Amino acid sequence: MSSNSDIDNLIDLMAKLPGLGPRSARRAVLHLIRKRARLLTPLSDVMQQVAATARECLNCGNVGTTDICDICDSEVRATGELCVVEDVADLWAMERAAVFKGRYHVLGGTLSALDGVGPDELRIPRLKDRVTAEGISEVILALNATVDGQTTAHYIADQLEGQVRLTSLAQGVPIGGELDYLDDGTITAALRARKEL
Amino acid sequence: MSSNSDIDNLIDLMAKLPGLGPRSARRAVLHLIRKRARLLTPLSDVMQQVAATARECLNCGNVGTTDICDICDSEVRATGELCVVEDVADLWAMERAAVFKGRYHVLGGTLSALDGVGPDELRIPRLKDRVTAEGISEVILALNATVDGQTTAHYIADQLEGQVRLTSLAQGVPIGGELDYLDDGTITAALRARKEL
């Protein structure tokens, strides 16, 4: 190890990022030191900016620099459709696909008895308020196809039943997917939901 | 994507780190924003520190905060043994093993005709100077067991022949290694260098 405590500190902090372990953190730090002007200084500056300005949208939970995010603030996106996602990363994934024109609601996780996450730890009460307040006609449950995701989807569906149209993302063969590599559950879902050509 | 250009900037810069792609950079940035006080702010601060103070040792090429690194500066480590490594990461790996008591010389890469890296692009002239100036009795070539690493080792051995004792790291079965998973070259090297029990 280097005797320099700043460099060691930097390695320790980098190793706390998801996807980086101690070894890749050391590699990343050496890379940063080599590209000081082009990478290390700009990265430090922009981190300071983000630390000062980043906040969660009070309405939907998206991450941005304003109390109300651009999507919630945009009149164009008041289509009456509300897409419920687990996490900001899922919202960004939907936005990259650029096909959904409505607004989002970020739960901030899934219900989990094991981890002690109940409806009040997520943004579920706020979701119910929004359905009324924003005149939502359809809630699209875009939760992950995991056990926890689907449990959460069922819970929300129970809570909103009768008030609004409830839909979920289709399940089936992903684009470019090969049958031989798919699990049985996906093939079963795709067969059950088969379409007329 | 978030509409916030600072957050987008941060994602773009993080994606330039080795081991992180666009997807893991997004995950890391969301993690940083969630752990603002405990991770994002300290990371930004320590990056600024490192950007201001980190430098290469003028003698051996190690990374530290002084013109001459602690190892080169320490009289205890003037054992007459000089360990030649490709990269600072290799020096750190040797130091973690805590078995070598001499000094290091970081080449900063390997000779590579394809990439146009000749002896003058590396710290090879400086190595020859140090062998004389520091009264080195043994040069240990701890270069990677790759084609480029071994080519570089041979070149350095040629340059220093007759002036100093030249050794290289032993090749063989790694500790905890299983024969069935080793390549033929390693097994051949281990058999040739077999030892009396």
Contacts between the chains, C-beta under 8 A, distances in Angstrom:
chain1	res1	chain2	res2	distance
A	1	B	92	5.7
A	1	B	95	5.8
A	1	B	96	6.5
A	2	B	62	7.2
A	2	B	63	6.0
A	2	B	64	5.7
A	2	B	92	6.7
A	3	B	64	6.4
A	3	B	69	7.5
A	3	B	70	4.2
A	3	B	71	7.9
A	4	B	53	7.8
A	4	B	54	7.4
A	4	B	63	7.8
A	4	B	64	5.0
A	4	B	65	4.7
A	6	B	46	6.0
A	6	B	49	4.7
A	6	B	50	5.2
A	6	B	53	6.3
A	6	B	54	7.6
A	6	B	65	6.7
A	7	B	50	5.9
A	7	B	54	6.4
A	7	B	63	6.8
A	7	B	64	7.4
A	7	B	65	7.6
A	9	B	46	5.0
A	10	B	43	7.6
A	10	B	46	4.9
A	10	B	47	6.5
A	10	B	50	5.3
A	13	B	39	6.5
A	13	B	42	6.0
A	13	B	43	4.7
A	13	B	46	6.3
A	14	B	43	7.3
A	16	B	39	6.0
A	17	B	28	4.6
A	17	B	31	6.3
A	17	B	32	7.4
A	17	B	39	7.9
A	18	B	24	7.3
A	18	B	27	5.2
A	18	B	28	5.9
A	18	B	31	5.2
A	19	B	19	7.2
A	19	B	20	6.3
A	19	B	24	4.1
A	19	B	27	6.4
A	19	B	28	6.3
A	20	B	19	6.3
A	20	B	20	7.3
A	20	B	28	7.6
A	24	B	18	7.2
A	24	B	19	4.1
A	26	B	89	6.2
A	26	B	92	6.4
A	27	B	18	5.2
A	27	B	19	6.4
A	27	B	89	6.4
A	28	B	17	4.6
A	28	B	18	5.9
A	28	B	19	6.3
A	28	B	20	7.6
A	29	B	50	7.8
A	30	B	63	6.9
A	30	B	87	7.7
A	30	B	88	5.6
A	30	B	89	5.9
A	31	B	17	6.4
A	31	B	18	5.3
A	32	B	17	7.3
A	32	B	47	7.3
A	32	B	50	7.5
A	33	B	50	6.7
A	33	B	54	4.8
A	33	B	63	5.8
A	36	B	51	5.5
A	36	B	54	7.2
A	39	B	13	6.5
A	39	B	16	6.0
A	39	B	17	7.9
A	40	B	47	5.9
A	40	B	50	6.8
A	40	B	51	4.7
A	41	B	47	8.0
A	41	B	48	7.8
A	41	B	51	4.9
A	42	B	13	6.0
A	43	B	10	7.6
A	43	B	13	4.7
A	43	B	14	7.3
A	43	B	47	6.2
A	44	B	44	5.2
A	44	B	47	3.6
A	44	B	48	4.7
A	44	B	51	6.1
A	46	B	6	5.9
A	46	B	9	4.9
A	46	B	10	4.9
A	46	B	13	6.3
A	47	B	10	6.5
A	47	B	32	7.3
A	47	B	40	5.9
A	47	B	41	8.0
A	47	B	43	6.2
A	47	B	44	3.6
A	47	B	47	7.0
A	48	B	41	7.8
A	48	B	44	4.6
A	48	B	48	8.0
A	49	B	6	4.7
A	50	B	6	5.2
A	50	B	7	5.9
A	50	B	10	5.3
A	50	B	29	7.8
A	50	B	32	7.5
A	50	B	33	6.7
A	50	B	40	6.8
A	51	B	36	5.5
A	51	B	40	4.7
A	51	B	41	4.9
A	51	B	44	6.1
A	53	B	4	7.7
A	53	B	6	6.3
A	54	B	4	7.4
A	54	B	6	7.6
A	54	B	7	6.4
A	54	B	33	4.8
A	54	B	36	7.2
A	62	B	2	7.3
A	63	B	2	6.0
A	63	B	4	7.7
A	63	B	7	6.8
A	63	B	30	6.9
A	63	B	33	5.8
A	64	B	2	5.7
A	64	B	3	6.4
A	64	B	4	4.9
A	64	B	7	7.4
A	65	B	4	4.7
A	65	B	6	6.8
A	65	B	7	7.6
A	69	B	3	7.4
A	70	B	3	4.2
A	71	B	3	7.8
A	87	B	30	7.7
A	88	B	30	5.6
A	89	B	26	6.1
A	89	B	27	6.4
A	89	B	30	5.8
A	92	B	1	5.7
A	92	B	2	6.7
A	92	B	26	6.5
A	95	B	1	5.7
A	96	B	1	6.5
